[in-house]
Amino acid sequence: MTKSDSSLRLSRRRFVALGAGAFALLATPVVLRQRVKLVRRRLPVMGTVAEVAVLHEDSREAHRAIDAALEELRRVERTMTRHRSDSEVGRANENALRKAVPVGAETATVLEEALRWAECSGGRFDPCLGRLTALWDVGFRSSPPDEADVGRLTGDDLFRFLEVERGYGSHTVRFHDPRIALDLGGIGKGYAVDRAVRALRELGIEHGLVNAGGDLYAMGRSEDGDAWRVGVQSPANPGRLLTTLDVSDIAIATSGDYMQYFDHDGRRYHHLVDPRTGAPRMNGLHGVTVSAADCMTADAAATTVFGAGRESGRRLLAESAPDARILVVA
């Protein structure tokens, strides 16, 4: 993160980069940090750089708590990433068209919540677009894929062909359409942040932050006793801030077209695919920031609102996630 936008009048504060996502933590002057220490560490995980920051009088206890939080992020990634054939999602993507594939309770819970968002959003959120996401692969492409290839993976609400079944102590996933592949990128990272926060709390941490590339939870208070202040990056210039937010004991998440994309013939192709067209969404929005009580909800809500648009998204949240609020639309 570079220097702040002068219009925000934050010259007495400096910025501390908090991961590679849409947020930055605004740090307080050193003179205020005497009773507790701010300890933070970064880790590449889930295709981004996650960071955990903890306030504690004992730096050893802070590092022990950070270890536990980072391990939760890694564990959720090992379980739910589509990029590993040995993850539960990877095994489902390889086998669930032929047979029911066992998954753990956590994966079943995230999938069921993803299906709820898919249903209430009318398919604007869909956890079954893994094949389309892989086809577009915006991190490596420099031009769009063939339209015929896109068309073969586009059409019906794919989420309706995903079956998640709970039994007595067992959970299975089955696909009923060959176009399906799971991609939990719009909800899994939020769940991972929630698990990391839970790990911190179980070790007695009351004040800290967990940020995973645009999905953030703020615990308690900052070093000066006030709410944590975070900056939301500008989609037009990610080196500058669009606005700042004061947050405490709440999750915030941002979805946007400015972190993962390629440009071709004067048009930006980003990673947020529209299930109806099979192509990156082109609805005039560039970034949406949402708050909620937990990060899994904020993550899914931000993705959904980005697809639905400001007004439709506001109505959708009022009906389906009353505790979620749209904070910033760009």
Summary of the structure (lengths in Angstrom):
residues: 330
radius of gyration: 19.8
end to end distance: 18.9
largest distance: 62.3
contacts: 1148
relative contact order: 0.16
helix: 33%
strand: 28%
